[in-house]
Amino acid sequence: MAKAKVNKVLFVTTEASPFAATGGMGEVCTNLARALNVTKKTEARIMLPLYEDVAFHFKDKMTFVCNITVGLAWRNQYCGLFRMEHNGVVYYFIDNEYYFKRTNIYGYYDDAERFAFLSRAALDLLPYLDFKPDILQSNDHLTALVPIYYNLHYKDRPGYERIKNIFTIHNINYQGIYPLIIAGDVFGLSESELNVVEFNGRINLAKGAIVTCDKITTMSPQYAREIRLPEFSGGLDSVLTDNREKIVGILNGIDTEQFDPATSESLFVNYDANSFDKKKQNKLELQRMLSLPEDVDAPMVCMIAHMVPYKGYDLLRKSINKTGGNILDTDIQLVLLGQGDPDIEGYLSHIQNMYNGRVRSLITYNRDLALKVLAAADICLIPSRMEPCGLTQMGACRFGAVPIVRATGGLMDSITDCGKDGSVGNGFVFEEYDSDVMDATIRRALALFAKKKTWNELAVRAMACDFSWGKAALEYNVLYRVLSA
């Protein structure tokens, strides 16, 4: 019997943990590549910029591969290539100090040019790799030019034939929209090529990637359906509907070593499903740390999220502002962790002052504190308007902090309502994006929390859910096999 082909996949990305990550994309790229390599059915490698901070901490562990000149519009720029293996994944780092020796990853006036260079360099460097990819997987609008450039300029070149392109959408609201006037000067696109990227009179890089790639992946099956709807698509619903046969939704996983209450060094007391009673000690310790009343029977509700409107903070605000019968008229303790929109931050600080013995608004974010909160909390509230996947609900399950989620995106794919008696599922789900509906769901959870035996069984059942990256890797293996057949 012939040996099954091992597909070779190169992720082109602006982020990959632990080297550079501002959000979920960096975690996804690294963890998925690692899980794919474990299966032995796919060999996955990652290419990203050699940012200033990465060079400072890791360059002495890298091997220099080559340097070339990359043409971008009228520019001809130096491009170096370094290689490093870390935790079972080979990383390639693209070096150009003019573009990437900067304090931050994003936020510069020339970000469009910087990441156009990255996309062009990734393609120009393929002949110099010790690895010939069958598939290029680009991530969000920042590397959307990879399938665009490949389709327009590379697919017929010797050595580039038969490479397939996957465009992974982490969040469809980020599309890479620019004025048409910069198409030639910044992106090196001719007037005859503008139709590929033009949308509503502007350049839209996500649109260009959608029409030129071979497959589109999203962070969950439900999000794959939602992005074809006007309310979720960021205006691209017609383009996505026209290309719907390309779209595949695969639910992300989480790093189960990081989210492990039995071993995490962040916790006050480690525990697992067989020693679930120890979880209450984490609650008491966090209450002491945050100067909340020490009461193991007070239901602790947490919300850990970037403080932006679509995460559901407007629902929370409406809920708290109700005259009579708001959720803080119950006996809950509410712990809020995150940072972002100044208006949301200010409101949550105000709420802490109003309900000082009941609310803690932690306007910060660090992983250690987040894990402490999950280990202490009984309930994790995730009322998002939209959520491509979401990792918090999965981590909450692992720590026995039963999730309350709105039925959208990956929340819908990962959390199943436990029913009236709590005998099934792994959390609580509400459909309508409405504060009254959310409040009713919170009260339903609080009523079940009072039934300790039933609640503990629900929490332990949530802890047993398999959210490992191994499941996602198997689905990606199937996709790669079909695509490269």
GIFEN-V249819 format. One record per residue. N is the residue number from 1. RES is the residue in one letter. PHI is phi in radians with two decimals (999 if undefined). PSI is psi in whole degrees, 0 to 359 (* if undefined). OMEGA is omega as a letter, one per 40 degrees, with the letter a starting at -180 (NA if undefined). Layout:
# GIFEN-V249819
{{N:RES:PHI:PSI:OMEGA} {N:RES:PHI:PSI:OMEGA}}
This chain:
# GIFEN-V249819
{{1:M:999:132:a} {2:A:-1.16:142:i} {3:K:-1.22:135:a} {4:A:-1.10:141:a} {5:K:-1.18:137:i} {6:V:-1.64:113:a} {7:N:-1.30:140:i} {8:K:-1.88:122:a} {9:V:-2.15:131:i} {10:L:-1.98:116:i} {11:F:-1.42:127:i} {12:V:-1.91:120:a} {13:T:-2.61:159:i} {14:T:-1.58:349:a} {15:E:-2.45:142:i} {16:A:-2.74:121:i} {17:S:-1.25:143:e} {18:P:-1.62:10:a} {19:F:-1.38:316:a} {20:A:-2.72:117:i} {21:A:-2.70:127:i} {22:T:-1.95:352:a} {23:G:-2.94:206:a} {24:G:-1.19:332:a} {25:M:-1.03:318:a} {26:G:-1.11:322:i} {27:E:-1.20:317:a} {28:V:-1.07:310:a} {29:C:-1.03:313:a} {30:T:-1.19:312:a} {31:N:-1.20:323:i} {32:L:-1.17:315:i} {33:A:-1.04:317:i} {34:R:-1.10:315:a} {35:A:-1.16:322:i} {36:L:-1.08:317:a} {37:N:-1.14:328:i} {38:V:-1.12:326:a} {39:T:-1.21:339:a} {40:K:1.18:5:i} {41:K:-1.73:345:i} {42:T:-2.39:138:i} {43:E:-1.86:113:a} {44:A:-1.95:135:i} {45:R:-2.27:165:a} {46:I:-2.25:138:i} {47:M:-2.14:131:a} {48:L:-2.66:169:i} {49:P:-1.20:152:i} {50:L:-1.56:85:a} {51:Y:-1.23:163:a} {52:E:-0.98:313:a} {53:D:-1.17:324:i} {54:V:-1.14:315:i} {55:A:-1.06:319:a} {56:F:-1.09:318:a} {57:H:-1.60:335:a} {58:F:-2.21:351:a} {59:K:-1.09:330:i} {60:D:-1.23:348:i} {61:K:-1.73:359:a} {62:M:-1.68:158:i} {63:T:-1.94:130:i} {64:F:-1.26:133:a} {65:V:-1.79:305:a} {66:C:-2.98:174:i} {67:N:-2.40:144:a} {68:I:-2.40:176:i} {69:T:-1.90:129:a} {70:V:-1.90:129:i} {71:G:-1.63:129:i} {72:L:-2.37:109:a} {73:A:0.95:238:a} {74:W:-1.56:358:a} {75:R:-1.59:150:i} {76:N:-2.25:112:a} {77:Q:-2.04:144:i} {78:Y:-1.05:143:i} {79:C:-2.51:117:i} {80:G:-1.77:157:i} {81:L:-2.29:127:i} {82:F:-2.12:153:a} {83:R:-2.23:142:i} {84:M:-2.66:141:i} {85:E:-1.87:134:a} {86:H:-2.55:122:i} {87:N:0.87:46:i} {88:G:1.44:8:i} {89:V:-2.24:135:i} {90:V:-1.55:130:i} {91:Y:-1.99:138:i} {92:Y:-1.94:131:a} {93:F:-1.98:127:i} {94:I:-1.61:122:a} {95:D:-1.82:124:i} {96:N:-2.77:106:a} {97:E:-1.17:330:i} {98:Y:-1.05:319:a} {99:Y:-1.57:326:a} {100:F:-2.07:353:i} {101:K:-1.50:76:a} {102:R:-2.43:159:a} {103:T:-1.13:320:a} {104:N:-1.98:165:i} {105:I:-1.35:316:a} {106:Y:-2.20:174:i} {107:G:1.81:19:a} {108:Y:-1.92:156:a} {109:Y:-1.08:334:a} {110:D:-1.89:28:i} {111:D:-1.00:323:i} {112:A:-1.04:315:i} {113:E:-1.21:320:a} {114:R:-1.03:314:a} {115:F:-1.54:344:i} {116:A:-1.15:318:i} {117:F:-1.04:316:i} {118:L:-1.00:315:a} {119:S:-1.15:316:i} {120:R:-1.17:319:a} {121:A:-1.12:320:i} {122:A:-1.00:318:i} {123:L:-1.27:318:i} {124:D:-1.13:332:a} {125:L:-1.48:350:a} {126:L:-0.95:319:a} {127:P:-1.16:345:a} {128:Y:-1.71:359:a} {129:L:-1.45:154:i} {130:D:-1.53:43:a} {131:F:-3.00:124:i} {132:K:-1.94:104:a} {133:P:-1.22:141:i} {134:D:-1.45:332:a} {135:I:-2.39:134:i} {136:L:-1.83:128:a} {137:Q:-2.06:108:a} {138:S:-1.68:159:a} {139:N:-2.27:111:i} {140:D:1.09:183:a} {141:H:-1.12:337:a} {142:L:-1.18:334:i} {143:T:-2.09:20:i} {144:A:-1.09:339:i} {145:L:-1.24:347:i} {146:V:-1.06:303:i} {147:P:-1.15:330:i} {148:I:-1.15:308:i} {149:Y:-1.09:319:a} {150:Y:-1.04:313:a} {151:N:-1.14:322:a} {152:L:-1.49:325:a} {153:H:-2.21:346:a} {154:Y:-2.12:335:a} {155:K:-1.08:336:a} {156:D:-1.74:2:i} {157:R:-1.31:146:i} {158:P:-1.02:132:a} {159:G:1.60:348:a} {160:Y:-1.85:359:a} {161:E:-1.15:149:i} {162:R:1.17:12:i} {163:I:-1.34:133:i} {164:K:-1.73:153:a} {165:N:-2.12:131:i} {166:I:-1.97:133:i} {167:F:-1.90:116:a} {168:T:-1.70:123:i} {169:I:-1.71:110:i} {170:H:-1.48:324:i} {171:N:-2.71:114:a} {172:I:-1.17:344:a} {173:N:-1.27:346:i} {174:Y:-1.75:109:a} {175:Q:-2.12:350:a} {176:G:1.22:66:a} {177:I:-1.79:128:a} {178:Y:-2.48:161:i} {179:P:-1.18:145:a} {180:L:-1.04:333:a} {181:I:-1.08:338:a} {182:I:-1.63:3:a} {183:A:-0.98:313:a} {184:G:-1.35:312:a} {185:D:-1.19:322:a} {186:V:-1.69:315:a} {187:F:-1.73:349:i} {188:G:1.23:31:i} {189:L:-1.77:134:a} {190:S:-1.40:168:a} {191:E:-1.08:326:a} {192:S:-1.26:345:a} {193:E:-1.71:355:a} {194:L:-1.10:331:a} {195:N:-1.06:336:a} {196:V:-1.19:321:a} {197:V:-1.87:350:a} {198:E:-1.32:136:i} {199:F:-2.67:122:a} {200:N:0.95:39:i} {201:G:1.38:11:i} {202:R:-2.40:165:i} {203:I:-1.27:134:i} {204:N:-2.36:103:a} {205:L:-1.18:325:i} {206:A:-1.10:318:i} {207:K:-1.04:316:i} {208:G:-1.06:319:i} {209:A:-1.19:321:a} {210:I:-1.07:318:a} {211:V:-1.42:339:a} {212:T:-1.76:341:a} {213:C:-1.38:169:i} {214:D:-1.60:326:i} {215:K:-2.51:153:i} {216:I:-2.09:129:i} {217:T:-2.01:147:i} {218:T:-2.15:173:a} {219:M:-1.37:353:i} {220:S:-2.88:156:i} {221:P:-1.08:319:a} {222:Q:-1.14:320:i} {223:Y:-1.14:328:i} {224:A:-1.07:325:i} {225:R:-1.36:319:a} {226:E:-1.15:324:a} {227:I:-1.19:351:i} {228:R:-1.58:1:i} {229:L:-1.75:142:a} {230:P:-0.96:322:a} {231:E:-1.24:346:a} {232:F:-2.03:347:a} {233:S:-1.51:352:a} {234:G:1.09:27:i} {235:G:1.65:352:a} {236:L:-1.70:18:a} {237:D:-1.05:322:a} {238:S:-1.18:319:i} {239:V:-1.15:317:a} {240:L:-1.21:324:i} {241:T:-1.13:318:i} {242:D:-1.10:333:a} {243:N:-1.94:25:a} {244:R:-1.09:333:a} {245:E:-1.21:344:i} {246:K:-1.43:340:a} {247:I:-1.45:130:i} {248:V:-2.28:127:i} {249:G:-1.80:124:i} {250:I:-2.22:123:a} {251:L:-1.17:129:i} {252:N:-1.06:162:i} {253:G:-1.93:187:i} {254:I:-2.26:163:i} {255:D:-1.32:101:a} {256:T:-1.24:344:i} {257:E:-1.33:319:i} {258:Q:-1.16:317:a} {259:F:-1.68:64:i} {260:D:-2.28:106:a} {261:P:-1.16:344:a} {262:A:-1.35:338:a} {263:T:-2.22:346:a} {264:S:-1.04:128:i} {265:E:-1.34:351:i} {266:S:-1.34:338:a} {267:L:-1.37:152:i} {268:F:-1.21:318:i} {269:V:-2.42:129:i} {270:N:-1.40:152:a} {271:Y:-2.76:168:i} {272:D:-2.52:190:a} {273:A:-1.10:331:a} {274:N:-1.45:348:i} {275:S:-2.27:42:a} {276:F:-1.04:333:a} {277:D:-1.07:337:i} {278:K:-1.23:344:i} {279:K:-1.02:325:a} {280:K:-1.10:334:i} {281:Q:-1.20:326:i} {282:N:-1.13:324:i} {283:K:-1.13:313:a} {284:L:-1.07:318:a} {285:E:-1.17:321:i} {286:L:-1.20:322:i} {287:Q:-1.04:318:i} {288:R:-1.12:316:a} {289:M:-1.08:322:a} {290:L:-1.70:4:a} {291:S:1.01:41:i} {292:L:-1.66:156:i} {293:P:-0.99:132:a} {294:E:-1.42:103:a} {295:D:-2.58:104:a} {296:V:-1.19:339:a} {297:D:-1.57:351:i} {298:A:-1.30:123:i} {299:P:-1.14:124:i} {300:M:-1.74:120:i} {301:V:-1.88:130:i} {302:C:-2.06:156:i} {303:M:-2.39:113:a} {304:I:-2.04:105:a} {305:A:-2.87:152:i} {306:H:-1.00:131:a} {307:M:-1.45:77:i} {308:V:-2.25:155:a} {309:P:-0.98:319:a} {310:Y:-1.19:349:i} {311:K:-1.36:357:i} {312:G:1.73:12:i} {313:Y:-1.16:334:i} {314:D:-1.17:325:i} {315:L:-1.14:317:i} {316:L:-1.09:319:a} {317:R:-1.11:314:i} {318:K:-1.07:321:a} {319:S:-1.12:317:a} {320:I:-1.32:330:a} {321:N:-1.43:356:a} {322:K:-1.11:139:i} {323:T:-1.49:109:i} {324:G:1.44:123:i} {325:G:1.39:20:i} {326:N:-1.33:166:a} {327:I:-1.14:339:i} {328:L:-1.45:2:i} {329:D:-1.47:355:i} {330:T:-1.50:189:a} {331:D:-1.73:22:a} {332:I:-1.29:158:i} {333:Q:-1.91:131:a} {334:L:-1.99:121:i} {335:V:-2.03:119:a} {336:L:-1.98:129:a} {337:L:-2.33:125:i} {338:G:2.75:182:i} {339:Q:-2.70:163:a} {340:G:2.77:248:a} {341:D:-1.10:123:a} {342:P:-1.02:326:i} {343:D:-1.14:317:i} {344:I:-1.17:316:i} {345:E:-1.01:314:a} {346:G:-1.11:319:i} {347:Y:-1.13:316:a} {348:L:-1.19:326:i} {349:S:-1.14:322:i} {350:H:-1.09:318:i} {351:I:-1.12:322:i} {352:Q:-1.07:318:i} {353:N:-1.14:325:a} {354:M:-1.26:322:a} {355:Y:-2.12:59:a} {356:N:-1.05:328:a} {357:G:-1.49:1:a} {358:R:-2.26:337:a} {359:V:-2.18:138:i} {360:R:-2.24:121:i} {361:S:-1.86:107:a} {362:L:-1.73:96:a} {363:I:-1.49:76:a} {364:T:-2.92:177:i} {365:Y:-2.64:128:i} {366:N:-2.65:149:a} {367:R:-1.11:321:a} {368:D:-1.04:313:a} {369:L:-1.18:321:i} {370:A:-1.04:318:i} {371:L:-1.20:323:i} {372:K:-1.05:318:a} {373:V:-1.18:316:i} {374:L:-1.08:322:a} {375:A:-1.21:333:a} {376:A:-1.55:327:a} {377:A:-1.29:148:i} {378:D:-1.57:327:a} {379:I:-2.34:139:i} {380:C:-2.06:118:a} {381:L:-1.62:124:a} {382:I:-2.38:79:a} {383:P:-1.66:44:a} {384:S:-1.13:146:i} {385:R:-1.23:319:i} {386:M:-2.53:151:a} {387:E:-2.74:102:a} {388:P:-0.90:318:i} {389:C:-2.49:295:a} {390:G:1.52:130:i} {391:L:-1.89:335:a} {392:T:-1.06:317:a} {393:Q:-1.12:327:i} {394:M:-1.26:315:i} {395:G:-1.09:321:i} {396:A:-1.06:317:i} {397:C:-1.02:314:a} {398:R:-1.02:329:a} {399:F:-1.70:5:i} {400:G:1.23:23:i} {401:A:-1.69:97:a} {402:V:-1.08:125:a} {403:P:-1.36:142:i} {404:I:-1.97:117:a} {405:V:-2.27:157:i} {406:R:-1.56:148:a} {407:A:-1.33:86:i} {408:T:-2.63:148:i} {409:G:0.83:222:a} {410:G:-1.16:339:i} {411:L:-1.10:319:a} {412:M:-1.20:327:a} {413:D:-1.39:341:a} {414:S:-1.94:340:a} {415:I:-2.08:130:i} {416:T:-2.01:133:a} {417:D:-1.09:141:a} {418:C:-1.44:355:i} {419:G:1.44:176:a} {420:K:-1.12:326:a} {421:D:-1.78:4:i} {422:G:1.24:19:a} {423:S:-1.55:350:a} {424:V:-2.32:176:i} {425:G:1.21:188:a} {426:N:-2.36:16:i} {427:G:3.09:202:a} {428:F:-2.18:136:a} {429:V:-2.25:133:i} {430:F:-2.16:148:a} {431:E:-1.57:303:a} {432:E:-1.36:137:i} {433:Y:-1.39:82:a} {434:D:-2.63:136:a} {435:S:-1.17:326:i} {436:D:-1.13:319:i} {437:V:-1.16:318:i} {438:M:-1.07:315:a} {439:D:-1.06:318:i} {440:A:-1.08:324:i} {441:T:-1.24:320:i} {442:I:-1.08:317:a} {443:R:-1.16:325:i} {444:R:-1.10:319:i} {445:A:-1.15:319:i} {446:L:-1.12:323:i} {447:A:-1.12:321:i} {448:L:-1.28:327:i} {449:F:-1.05:329:i} {450:A:-1.18:340:i} {451:K:-1.66:86:a} {452:K:-0.97:315:a} {453:K:-1.10:313:i} {454:T:-1.11:318:i} {455:W:-1.11:314:a} {456:N:-1.08:322:i} {457:E:-1.13:320:i} {458:L:-1.12:314:a} {459:A:-1.09:317:i} {460:V:-1.16:323:i} {461:R:-1.11:320:i} {462:A:-1.11:321:a} {463:M:-1.09:334:a} {464:A:-1.46:354:a} {465:C:-1.12:139:a} {466:D:-1.63:102:i} {467:F:-1.96:28:a} {468:S:-1.25:157:i} {469:W:-1.21:343:i} {470:G:-1.02:322:i} {471:K:-1.13:315:i} {472:A:-1.11:321:a} {473:A:-1.07:321:i} {474:L:-1.11:321:i} {475:E:-1.21:322:i} {476:Y:-1.15:323:i} {477:N:-1.00:317:i} {478:V:-1.10:315:i} {479:L:-1.04:313:a} {480:Y:-1.09:319:a} {481:R:-1.10:316:i} {482:V:-1.16:318:a} {483:L:-1.18:324:a} {484:S:-1.69:6:a} {485:A:-1.16:*:NA}}
